[in-house]
Amino acid sequence: MDYRNIITIEPGKRSGQPCIRGLRMTVRDVLEYLAGGMSEDEILDDFPDLTREDIRACLAFAADRERRLALLPQYEITV
């Protein structure tokens, strides 16, 4: 899924966190609701401005971020 038209980052909104379509709802908010056990239907009922595509965009954004982190060189910290 191409989330780039759905997930927006604006420096003056929510401290530059990735948001959904310029709304004040962040990707992290949606991911935390899902991780907390809320279903897509429950999220959509509680936040009528969101769509299923918005929720999937959040998941795609998070998966892409994880993929990018996996490509970074891993450093071992020694004390």
Sequence and secondary structure as in RCSB ss.txt:
>XXXX:A:sequence
MDYRNIITIEPGKRSGQPCIRGLRMTVRDVLEYLAGGMSEDEILDDFPDLTREDIRACLAFAADRERRLALLPQY
EITV
>XXXX:A:secstr
  GGGTEE  TTSGGG  EETTSS BHHHHHHHHHTT  HHHHHHH TT  HHHHHHHHHHHHHHHHHHHHS   
    
